[in-house]
Amino acid sequence: MTEGAVLEWLLDGDPAVAWQAQRGLLDVEEATWSATRRRVSTEGWGRQLLDLQDTNGRWARGLYQPKWTSTNYTLLELRRFGLDPANQAAKKGVQVLLDDAVWVDGGVSYWAGQDLAERCVNGMVLSLASYFEVDDDRVDGMAKGLIDARLRDGAWNCRDYLGDNRHSSFHTTISILEALVLWGRWRATGAADEVLASAHEFMFSHHLFRSHTTGDVINEAWTRFSFPPRWHYDILRGLDHLRDADVRDARMSEAMELVRERRRADGRWSIGPAYSGERHFRMETGRQGGRWNTLRALRVLDWWDAP
């Protein structure tokens, strides 16, 4: 496939992919990509997910479980689809995540009796409340709790190890980074800028996927790209966040080259592995290449290669 043919293939896909290709790869006029984006709620994968919402605002009758069909994970997919933040069904779902949770020390928990608001879960919920602009008084407190929970190495772990030597988790850190960027944009505040910088330095000190002590690859699974990522980190998810935040560092270069190496001879990237668990439906199947991974890989490469 030529580069032009790959782009046409992306545009021929679901509106959730097509509008992001128009905006991020073709730089078309806003009126054009906005019109395509509006179709996310009326057709394709976005419409399918919205149609599965329960009358009480939940999906699969659950808040965080079952994975991956619960309210939390379905809304994360809709956020990645670029569903209009004003969508009322999504807003209702986020409000349910806030109202039906157990609140522990300023954060949400979905497990009765738990005495800790897990940072990874709160990062996901904060990203949803910020993206869908659910103006609940508790949301800013959740953001502050995450800012204050940073560990000594500059990032986060799902459990609160503040004050000891526990190493941060890439899985938790990427969810919180995505959330704090969205929160900062929504609230037009730089309150998280310092912790964002420290967490980015945590990523760079590991070259996004290597041990800072041995230089070995931390987890080979991170070198294979999955969509949707659920709560998992991989190199492409990390790079796509850095592109979105427009943060560059020379220590990203090896990860960028790995993305290039993963490109197939036909100019596309593979669908990638799927995480085990329930899902509403398969978005992509077969061996013809994956639109989600191709879209994300091309836009990080375009951003990185830009003069």
Stockholm file with secondary structure:
# STOCKHOLM 1.0

chainA/1-307         MTEGAVLEWLLDGDPAVAWQAQRGLLDVEEATWSATRRRVSTEGWGRQLLDLQDTNGRWARGLYQPKWTSTNYTLLELRRFGLDPANQAAKKGVQVLLDDAVWVDGGVSYWAGQDLAERCVNGMVLSLASYFEVDDDRVDGMAKGLIDARLRDGAWNCRDYLGDNRHSSFHTTISILEALVLWGRWRATGAADEVLASAHEFMFSHHLFRSHTTGDVINEAWTRFSFPPRWHYDILRGLDHLRDADVRDARMSEAMELVRERRRADGRWSIGPAYSGERHFRMETGRQGGRWNTLRALRVLDWWDAP
#=GR chainA/1-307 SS CCHHHHHHHHHTSCHHHHHHHHHHTSCCCHHHHHHHHHGGGTSHHHHHHHHTBCTTSCBTTBSSCSTTTSHHHHHHHHHHHTCCTTCHHHHHHHHHHHHSSEEETTEEESSTTCCSCCHHHHHHHHHHHHHTTCCCHHHHHHHHHHHHTCCTTSSCCSSCCTTSCCCCCHHHHHHHHHHHHHHHHHHTCCTTHHHHHHHHHHHHHTTTTBCTTTCCBSCGGGGSCCSSCTTCCCHHHHHHHHHHHTCCCGGGHHHHHHHHHTCCTTSCCCCCCCCSSCCSCCSCCSSSCCHHHHHHHHHHHHHHHCC
#=GC SS_cons         CCHHHHHHHHHTSCHHHHHHHHHHTSCCCHHHHHHHHHGGGTSHHHHHHHHTBCTTSCBTTBSSCSTTTSHHHHHHHHHHHTCCTTCHHHHHHHHHHHHSSEEETTEEESSTTCCSCCHHHHHHHHHHHHHTTCCCHHHHHHHHHHHHTCCTTSSCCSSCCTTSCCCCCHHHHHHHHHHHHHHHHHHTCCTTHHHHHHHHHHHHHTTTTBCTTTCCBSCGGGGSCCSSCTTCCCHHHHHHHHHHHTCCCGGGHHHHHHHHHTCCTTSCCCCCCCCSSCCSCCSCCSSSCCHHHHHHHHHHHHHHHCC
//
